[in-house]
Amino acid sequence: MAIRGTPTLIHYARHPYLPGAEDLLGPAGSPSIRDLVVSPVYEEVRRRARESLEHALGSPAVPRSVSETDDSDPTTAFLAFQYSQLLLSVPSIPPALFRRWCLSIAKSAWGTLVNSTDTSDARFPAGELAFVAGSLGISLEETADGGVRISVPSYIHMAAQIRESPYRLIRQRLDGEGNVLVLRRRAARLLQEAIRLYLLSLPRITLQPAVTKLFEQEEGEFLEELARRTPAGGDTAPGVFNPAFLPPCILEMKAVMERGENLSHFGRFTLAAFLHRLGASTDYMVECYRGAPDFDEEVTRYQLEHITSHDDGKGYTPPECATIVTNGLCFKERDPTRMCLDPELKRPMSYYVRRGKLGRSERAPGATGPVEAGDLPRHDKVD
Ligand code: SF4
């Protein structure tokens, strides 16, 4: 027997982004934008919207607590969602913040959906998973035995961007009728992805110049703060970077993830810090991590942004050879140039520079070829 996902007010308060939430406003519909921006009646709406954007800016990959997301009435929650969208549409706001906000909302939704899998908690009536899924056009049923049934096309849609191997279709249990059978926690993770994709598909609102001016007058300080603090996203053009000159340690770190194996936290940090110093684009770095067993693109982008925005965009200093040796990630014996055997070589960065001088047309084993050849960025110091 399937449990129906009946809409309830508490569901909409927790998931005000869902299609259908606008019906909560009744026949009067939405207030005017001017009222939303200036009327004292909507002060709580504005406060919640600012809070939501602050969270997206600070910790988008961390779910907000349930009390933070369902403490308001559903109408306020829906208007705050709309107000956030309007703020994100002001031309001075970088598009990267919209992506972070989508991730933040999806992660917080995951937090409540995971809690809803605890059927003994009275705050979470059965059917929340099915309700959210149904609103997004996902074919998903909660079953009376505590499981979840998802049609294969819906499963593929939700799991397409999830690289963790337990989510691969080939590893799922099928019911023989075109459905995948999963546990409720896994269904919550899949729905997180469906929510993120849905939010990303929302069209950006084009504000009239007068409306932009109104926002700049009333929210100017907050908007400036958002624009200033939003890290540069992965949309920037690649810098000068030639993967043909990467040292054996960095090549192995890349290869570990390409093989779908786990790389230590130290290895992941070293790889990102090193590639950023070389001017690799965020997109290139994301691709390096794509094979990781726990790969999540938005989380990866968020973590890379943290590393690359450090120290006004210079990023963290990549570890020296001695530290890499201590962590078991030095593979100097694989170096065809034998430069790694030179006791004067202290840093992988120095290897890259020397290798570049040795011959820019040469290719290191395992390298995929130059992305863009050129000189090193001015930040790099060499031995
Ligand atoms: S010697 Fe340094 S650059 Fe060469 S593989 Fe080891 S850690 Fe990397």
Residues whose N, C-alpha, C, O or C-beta is under 5 A from the ligand:
A	BS01	SF4	P247 P248 C249 C321 I324 C330 F331 K332 C340 R347 P348 Y351
